[in-house]
Amino acid sequence: MEVVDGAMQAVDGAIDNAKNAMDNAIHRIKKEVKLQKMKSDSMCELKTAHNWQEEKENVEDPDAPSYFWRAHTVTVLLVLICCLVYTALIENPVNDSIYNAKRGFMAALFFWVTLGMTIMPDGPFLRPHPALWRFTFAFGVFYELLLIYILFQTPVDARKLLKYIDGDLGEPIPEKDYGGNCRLYDGDNEDPWHNIKDKVDIFMVAHLAGYWCKTIIFRDWWLTTVISIMFEFLEYSLEHQLPNFSECWWDHWILDVVICNGGGTILGVYTLRWLSMKTYYWRGLYEIPTYRGKIKRFFGQFSPHGWIEFTWNPLSSYERWIAIVCITIVFLIAELNTFYLKFVLWIPPNHILNPVRLLFILLWGAVSLRETFQLLDDPNCDRLGRQSWVMIAIVVTELLICIKFGWSTITKPLPRHIALWWVLGAALLLLYTVVKFYLLKPYYIPRPEKENIRMGSPINTPAEHKGLPGEVDGHGHDVGKDNTEQAGDKNSLSQAGLFTNQLREDKKDL
């Protein structure tokens, strides 16, 4: 009987030990789940720079129910059909094939753009009116189709197509060389300051205004400055291809980078500060009682409906780093396309087509950067925006046209020393990417160290007694369970402290 009782007690003790071990395991799992949730919430706070849920809920304009904010799809359809009926049945035909071709082309363009303004979905911008941004998107699709058509032509035929727009186009144009005599003060000339006066032209104002707009659409002066400096390096590298890039050193770095680009960036920074500090509270125009308030509200319609600061954080993750590099490359290619398209299609620098293209590139770029930032920052956004898709397609198609029509110019090899510098820069960029995001990849929560304790053995047992599972004291308390819970709490606190310290270090890195 004593043997049986001893066996029963041993079985009961084993069952109690197993039960206590299971309770301890469940307790530790709950602690770990709670800790991981804290980690996930903290990482989401670091990753998301804007409250996108609030942005999605606050997209209505107070003037939306008014007449000018309705789609009017049926009215627009009836007007377009009436125009087509008048052209087909009432208007007298003209026996001029060129006139009819131009008119038909413009009518088709008008029909497509009006269709886009009416039925296409809204983009991320509401002001001054969503129809404006639907118009820019529809025109972007048309421009991409036109570029594809031009891509399938020969250079001679492509230049002849431009004559339908302006008869003066399609003729060779002389390239202006901005290099030559680079002395600031030329005492041998009647006007010793003629070099500076010759370099100062209307394009300086265009540079300043352009970088003011770029700073606003990027909403980051650092990224704008990087693009400004990188483009000057590109001009240095490609001046053997386009004489337009051949400039004096002070024209590159003083007039362009410091005065024009830097001045535009500073103006953009002050504009961003004003827009970020502005209170965005809107009332309907008909709800404002005073005429002064109505006038102020009318001009306020041309300001943003709300404001989002673009916190790019390129070093926060490998994905963001690659995205920022790609954005920089795309915008640099878009700027190079401006000069190469003029060169291969024989478009004079002062022609109206150049500022019109740059204006649409600015509008498309503003929407594309807004969509790209949301793709990087919003956890619920998992697809590239419509305007970003079209913008990338436009930049690539323009580049292909420049390569195809100017093959003899594009294929001129870089000078050896310039090619070596670009290879070195690419190698350093690749090396930095590998070191930063792979070799020095941070581990946020280090694993807790295991206690050097052998259960059931006095060897390596700490001086302070730690009860074994199932051990009770004189008052009937389970000493092993209490010590286990205390150790679990200490480990959890230690892990939370390590996690907090790591987050502080990560914020310093960012």
Phi, psi and omega in degrees: 000319179298323179296318181295317179297320178296320179295319179297318178296321178297319179295317179298319179296321178295320179295317178297319178298318179295321179295316179295320178297320178294318178297318179296320179295317179297320180297317179295321179297317179297319178297318181293320178298317179297318179295317179295325177294319175300318179297314181297315179297318180295318179294323177296321177296323179287324185282321186268113181270353182217148178279092186287332178295317177295324178296321180291329181280338185248067181242001182271141176261140182298338178269007185301320181290351185288174186296320186283353180254003177272157185286323182056045184296318181292319180296315179297319179299315180296320180296316180296319179295321178297321177297318179293321178296319178297318181293323186278325191245335188252317185292141177284130181290152180246130182272061178222107187294321180294317179297317180293323179295314179298315183294318178295321178297315180293325178294319178296319178296316179297319180297315182293316182293320178295321176299316179296319179295338186266314191247350181288150180291155179288153175265196182284345183256143180248337187254150354289340176201140179301334179296329178298316182285331172292324176297315180296323178293315179297320178291328176296320176296317178298317181297321178295319177296321178295320178296320178297320178296317179295325181299332181271006179259170171275160179304322181294314180293324179295321178290328176293327178298326180293338178293338175291336177275314180212125182296340180279349179280169179082013179246145179301142181236142178283139176275134179274128180266116181272000179271231180078231180286114185253016179284132178294318180240113182254097181288344181280352183254156178300320175254100185296343180259022186293331179295315180293317180296326180290328181278336181276114180216190183295339182289341174294318176295322178296320177298313182297313179295324180295317181282338169296315178293321180297319178297324180290318183282329175282330182057035181202114183289330182293315180294321177296319179294321177300316179295321179299312182290319180297325180291326176295321175297323177295321177297318176301319186285332188249014181290345176281348178263314179243121177299337180298333180279350182279103182231162176287160183297321180287336174291321178295304195263333181266304182290313185281296189290310187281306188280302186285299183292315179295318177297317177296322178294319179296316176299322177294322179297316178295324176295320178296320178297318179295318180292325180286331180271349182290144177273122182259085176232118189246141173236152177297148183301323183279353177270352181269123187283326188268153178291325179297318177295323179294319179295317179296321178292326180295313179289332175294341177296338181267010173253166183298149176289328176205177184224134177235124176278128181276100175267090188290320180047064185295337182265005182284334180202162179295322181296317180292322179299314179295321180297317180294320177298317180294320177299316179299316180296317181298317181288327175294320177295320178299323178289321177295323179301328180302317182280320183287327176294319176299324183287314186278333181259000177060055177254121180299148182299330183266013180283151184295336181297327182293307178294329177295316177298315180296325177296316179289325175299321178296314180294315177297320180295323179298313180292321182296318179293323176296317178293321181293319179296320177294323177298323181280330190256330184272118181296336182271357179262120186231019180217154179287140181292162181298311182292325177297319179300311181293322181297315179297318179298320179296313182297318181293319180294319175299318178298320178295323177296317179297321180290318183291313185280336180242042185300319181293333178275316183295325185276003174296123186292149176292146172303149188303315183293327178289319178298321179295321178296319179292322176296318178296318179296317178295321179294319178295321177297316178294319179297316179297319180298316180294315182293316185291316191253358177234306182287323180252031179294125185283149172248118193286319184237107176289146179290140180292146179288142180282139177286135182275074182231130175256115184295133175082010181226138180285352181287136178059023178275133181297159181297322178284127185290132175242119184294147176278159177302131180092351181280135181240151177266193183290340180264004177089010180275148178276101183293319181299318181292318180298316180294323179296317179295320178296318179296320178296318178297318179297318180296319180295317178297321178297317178295319179296320177296318177297320180295318178297316179298321180294321178298321177298317179296321179296320179296324175298319180296322183287000000 
